[in-house]
Amino acid sequence: MKIAFLRKHDQFLIDSLPGAVAEAGFEFVDCQPKTPQEAADVAADADIVWDMGGVPMITAEIMPQLERCGAIIRGGSGTDNIPVAEATEMGIIVANTPAAPALGVSEHTIGLILAMTRQIGRSDREVRAGGWDVGVPMPTLVHGSTIGLVGFGYIPRGVAARLQPFGAELLAYDPVVEPAVMAELDVRSVSFEELLVQSDVVSLHVPLLKTTYHLIGETELERMKPTSILINTSRGPIVDSLALAKALQNGTIAGAAVDVLEEEPAAADDPLVGLPNIIITPHNAGRHALLLDDFCRLGLQTAIDLSQYKWPVSYVNPEVVPRWDMPKR
C-alpha cells in the first residue's frame, strides 16, 4: 500500500518515520503541498492519505481524484479540515488519533483553570507594571466548585481524572456517551442547559461541526453564572467571539481562558485580545516534547491496522460503507 504523507513543514516529520513506514511494508511519499491540486497530484494513487498537522489541502473539489484512497488519517483529533461527508460518500474511512494530543491538552486545560481561578496572569502583569495588589479578587477556588465539561472524549476524561484530587464537583454533557462511563470518573451526566447554569467553570471539548459552530453564543453566556469562567481548548469557532467579548466587558461572566480563536493568528482588531479578564494562548495546548513522536507512532499504527483491513481505534464516520473489504462492526 502507498501512503501519501501531507504536512505543513519540516517540523512535522521525525527522522525515524520513513524507515518505520517502509519496515511496515508501505510505500511512503512525503509532500508539503502548497495547493489542493498539488496534494491531489501526490495522493491520486495513494491507498492512504495521512494529513499531518492539519494541512488545509484535502478539499471537496479534489476528492474525486483520490481514486485508490480507502482511508484518510488525520493526525490529532480535529477533522474539521477534512471533507468528511464527501469521504463517506466515496467509501473512504476518516480516521484520527485523538490520544496523541490528549495529555498535553488535558494538562493545559487544568493550567488555564488554575490561572483564571487564581488570577495568576493578572497578578503577574500588575507586579511587572510596578504594582503589588494583594487584594486581586479571585473568582472561585477549584475546591468546592462545580466544573462542567462539554464533551467527554479523550481530553475531558483526562481533565476529569486530574481534577479529582481538587475536590470539585464534575459535570459533563455528551449525548453520545453513557452516564455510566462518566460515573466511572465520578462525573455526573447532565443536560447542556443544566451544565451552563450550574457550573463555576465551563470547559469546552467538542469537535468543530455544523452543530457545534457558535455552540456558545450570547444566549448560552447569559445562562452562565456572573462569577463563572469559560475555557476553550477545542476550536475557536465553537465560541462566538463577539458575544464572548461583550459578555466579558459587561460582566455577564467573570472571565475566560482560550487556546483557540475564530481567526488564527489573532487579528489586530480581535475584540478579545485587549480585554483584561481573558487569557489567550496560541493554539499550543497539545504541545510537549514527545508530541510529534506520539502523532507519528499512533498514525502509523492506524495505517497498519487499516492495511490489515481492521477498523482503526478511532474514526469519525461510522456510517461509511468502505471501499475496502472490512469486517462488520
C-alpha positions in Angstrom: 0.0 0.0 0.0 1.1 3.6 -0.7 0.8 6.3 1.9 0.8 10.0 0.8 2.1 12.0 3.8 0.9 15.6 3.7 2.4 18.1 6.1 2.8 21.8 6.7 6.6 22.0 7.1 9.8 20.1 8.1 8.8 20.1 11.8 6.1 17.6 11.2 8.3 14.7 10.1 10.5 12.9 12.6 13.6 11.3 11.1 12.7 7.7 12.0 9.2 7.8 10.4 10.1 7.0 6.7 12.1 4.0 7.8 9.4 2.8 10.2 6.8 3.1 7.5 8.9 1.2 5.0 9.6 -1.5 7.6 5.8 -1.9 8.0 5.6 -2.6 4.2 4.3 0.7 2.9 5.5 2.9 0.0 5.9 6.3 1.6 5.6 9.6 -0.3 6.3 12.8 1.6 4.8 16.1 0.4 4.4 19.7 1.6 1.7 20.8 -0.7 1.1 24.5 -1.5 -2.3 24.0 -3.2 -5.1 21.4 -3.1 -4.2 20.3 -6.6 -0.6 19.6 -5.6 -1.9 17.5 -2.8 -4.2 15.6 -5.2 -1.3 15.0 -7.7 0.6 13.3 -4.9 -2.3 11.4 -3.4 -4.1 10.4 -6.5 -2.7 6.8 -6.5 -2.3 6.5 -2.7 -4.2 3.9 -0.7 -3.9 6.0 2.5 -3.7 9.8 2.8 -2.1 10.9 6.0 -2.8 14.5 6.9 -0.2 15.6 9.4 -0.7 18.9 11.1 -4.0 20.0 9.6 -2.9 20.8 6.1 -6.0 22.5 4.6 -5.4 20.9 1.2 -7.8 18.0 1.1 -10.8 19.8 -0.3 -14.2 18.5 -1.6 -13.1 19.5 -5.1 -10.1 17.2 -5.2 -11.8 14.2 -3.5 -12.9 12.6 -6.8 -9.2 12.4 -7.8 -8.4 10.1 -4.9 -9.4 7.1 -6.9 -7.5 4.5 -4.8 -7.8 6.0 -1.4 -9.5 3.8 1.2 -8.7 5.9 4.2 -7.6 9.4 5.3 -5.7 9.6 8.6 -5.9 13.0 10.4 -3.1 13.3 12.9 -4.7 14.5 16.2 -8.4 14.8 17.0 -9.9 17.6 14.9 -11.1 16.6 11.4 -12.8 20.0 10.5 -10.2 20.5 7.7 -11.3 17.2 6.0 -14.4 16.9 3.8 -15.8 14.1 5.9 -19.2 14.0 4.1 -17.6 13.6 0.7 -15.2 11.0 2.0 -18.1 9.0 3.5 -20.0 9.1 0.2 -16.9 7.8 -1.6 -16.4 5.0 0.9 -13.3 6.5 2.5 -12.7 5.9 6.2 -11.7 9.1 8.0 -9.5 8.1 11.0 -7.9 10.3 13.6 -5.5 9.9 16.6 -7.1 11.8 19.4 -4.9 10.2 22.0 -1.8 11.9 20.6 -2.5 15.5 21.9 -4.8 14.4 24.8 -2.3 14.5 27.6 -1.0 17.9 26.7 -4.4 19.5 26.2 -5.7 18.0 29.4 -2.8 19.5 31.4 -3.1 22.8 29.6 -6.8 22.9 30.4 -6.0 22.4 34.1 -3.4 25.1 33.8 -5.9 27.6 32.3 -8.5 26.8 35.0 -5.9 27.4 37.8 -4.6 30.5 36.1 -8.1 32.0 35.9 -9.4 31.0 39.3 -6.2 32.2 41.0 -5.8 35.3 38.7 -2.2 34.4 38.0 -2.0 36.3 34.7 -3.5 39.5 36.1 -1.3 39.4 39.2 1.8 38.8 37.1 1.0 41.7 34.8 0.4 44.1 37.8 3.6 43.2 39.5 5.6 43.7 36.3 3.9 47.1 35.9 5.2 48.1 39.4 2.1 47.2 41.4 1.6 44.9 44.4 -2.1 44.4 44.9 -2.7 41.6 47.3 -6.4 42.2 47.0 -6.9 41.0 43.5 -10.3 39.3 43.6 -10.3 35.6 43.0 -13.4 34.3 41.2 -13.5 30.9 42.9 -11.5 28.1 44.3 -11.4 24.9 42.3 -12.0 23.1 45.6 -15.7 23.0 46.2 -16.6 24.5 42.8 -18.6 22.9 40.0 -16.8 22.3 36.8 -18.7 21.4 33.6 -17.1 19.5 30.7 -18.8 19.9 27.4 -17.9 16.7 25.6 -16.5 13.6 27.2 -13.9 12.2 24.8 -10.2 11.5 25.5 -9.3 15.1 26.6 -12.1 15.8 29.0 -11.7 12.4 30.6 -8.1 13.3 31.2 -9.2 16.7 32.7 -11.7 14.9 34.9 -9.1 12.5 36.2 -6.7 15.3 37.0 -9.4 17.4 38.8 -10.4 14.6 41.1 -7.8 15.5 43.9 -9.0 19.1 43.9 -12.4 18.3 45.4 -14.5 19.8 42.7 -17.9 18.5 41.6 -17.7 17.4 38.0 -20.5 17.6 35.4 -20.4 16.6 31.8 -22.7 16.9 28.8 -22.1 14.5 25.9 -25.2 12.9 24.2 -23.2 10.0 22.8 -21.5 8.9 26.0 -23.4 6.8 28.5 -23.8 8.3 32.0 -22.2 5.1 33.4 -19.0 5.9 31.6 -18.9 9.3 33.2 -19.7 7.9 36.6 -16.5 5.8 36.4 -14.6 9.1 36.9 -17.2 10.5 39.4 -18.6 12.7 36.8 -22.4 13.4 36.7 -24.2 13.4 33.3 -26.4 16.5 32.9 -28.1 18.4 30.1 -26.3 21.2 28.3 -28.7 23.7 29.9 -28.0 22.3 33.4 -24.3 22.4 32.9 -24.3 26.1 31.8 -26.5 27.1 34.8 -24.7 25.1 37.5 -21.1 25.3 36.6 -18.5 27.7 38.0 -16.2 26.7 35.2 -17.4 25.6 31.7 -14.7 23.8 29.7 -15.3 23.0 26.0 -14.1 19.8 24.5 -16.1 19.2 21.3 -15.1 18.9 17.6 -16.0 21.7 15.2 -19.0 20.6 13.3 -22.0 22.3 11.8 -23.9 21.5 15.0 -21.1 22.9 17.3 -20.4 26.1 15.3 -21.1 29.0 17.8 -22.3 26.5 20.3 -21.5 29.2 22.9 -23.1 32.4 22.0 -25.0 35.3 23.7 -27.8 33.1 24.9 -25.5 30.5 26.4 -23.3 33.0 28.1 -26.3 34.7 29.7 -27.3 31.3 31.2 -23.9 31.0 33.0 -23.2 32.5 36.4 -21.8 36.0 36.5 -18.9 34.6 38.6 -18.2 31.8 36.1 -15.3 31.2 33.8 -15.3 29.8 30.2 -12.4 27.6 29.0 -11.9 26.7 25.3 -9.2 24.3 24.2 -11.1 22.8 21.3 -11.7 25.0 18.2 -12.2 28.8 18.0 -15.5 28.9 16.1 -17.2 26.9 18.8 -17.5 30.2 20.6 -19.0 33.4 19.1 -16.0 35.7 19.8 -18.1 38.9 19.6 -20.6 37.5 22.1 -17.8 36.4 24.4 -16.1 39.8 24.2 -19.4 41.5 25.1 -20.0 39.1 28.0 -16.5 39.8 29.4 -16.9 43.5 29.1 -20.3 43.8 30.7 -19.8 41.2 33.5 -22.1 38.5 32.1 -19.3 36.1 33.1 -16.2 36.7 35.2 -13.5 35.6 32.7 -12.3 33.2 30.0 -9.2 31.4 29.0 -8.8 30.1 25.5 -6.2 28.3 23.4 -8.1 28.9 20.2 -9.6 31.9 18.4 -12.1 32.2 15.5 -9.3 33.7 13.4 -5.7 32.5 13.9 -3.3 34.1 14.4 -5.2 36.7 16.3 -6.4 39.6 14.1 -5.3 43.1 15.0 -8.9 44.0 15.7 -9.8 40.8 17.6 -12.2 42.0 20.3 -10.8 39.5 22.9 -7.1 40.4 22.7 -7.2 43.6 24.6 -9.5 42.5 27.5 -8.0 42.2 31.0 -10.2 39.2 32.1 -9.1 36.7 29.5 -6.1 34.5 29.0 -5.2 33.6 25.4 -2.6 31.0 24.4 -1.6 30.4 20.7 -3.2 27.1 20.0 -0.4 25.2 21.6 -2.2 23.3 24.3 -1.3 19.9 22.9 2.4 20.7 22.5 5.0 18.8 24.5 8.4 17.3 23.9 7.2 13.9 22.8 4.1 15.0 20.9 5.4 14.5 17.4 6.6 11.0 18.3 3.1 10.2 19.6 1.5 11.6 16.4 3.7 9.5 14.2 3.5 6.4 16.3 -0.3 6.4 16.6 -0.7 7.4 13.0 1.5 4.6 11.8 -0.4 2.1 13.9 -3.6 3.3 12.4 -2.2 2.8 8.9 -1.0 -0.7 9.8 -4.5 -1.6 11.2 -6.1 -0.2 8.0 -3.7 -2.1 5.8 -4.8 -5.3 7.5 -8.4 -4.3 7.0 -9.0 -3.8 10.7 -11.1 -0.9 11.9 -8.9 1.8 13.4 -9.1 2.7 17.1 -10.7 6.0 16.3 -12.6 7.2 13.2 -15.3 9.8 12.7 -17.6 8.5 10.0 -19.0 5.2 11.4 -21.8 5.3 8.8 -19.3 4.8 6.0 -19.6 1.8 3.7 -15.9 1.3 3.0 -14.3 0.7 -0.4 -12.2 -2.0 1.2 -13.4 -5.4 2.4 -13.6 -4.5 6.1 -15.2 -6.8 8.8 -18.7 -6.0 10.0 -18.7 -3.8 13.2 
